[in-house]
């Protein structure tokens, strides 16, 4: 969690708005709030057939956000993004000047043959 604090301090100012998946590691929101940054819940599309969990979509990334934080595999659902989905989110953030933070602590925890993508 110290890494989050240092990263958030370097990237965001009090009053900034940062997108966070609505189902995400609670510490993201807690640390952002303590720093005076507004966590903006992004619900995504919960009809995802792989998990029933909705990661944010490129259309959810608006220019009023200063950042987007997510993890894939997701904590607590275990849902994963494909390499293409992750790339589209990263490209959308880049084109809109939104900082993209990919928490990859669970990157190597996967089941089956599908490997999780890395930013």
ABEGO torsion letter per residue (X at the ends): XAAAAAAAAAABBBGBBBBBBABBBAAAAAAAAAAGBBBBBBAEBAABAAAGBBBBBAAABBAABABBBBBOBBOAAGBBBBAAAAAAAAAAAAAAGBBBBBBAAAAABBBEABBBBBX
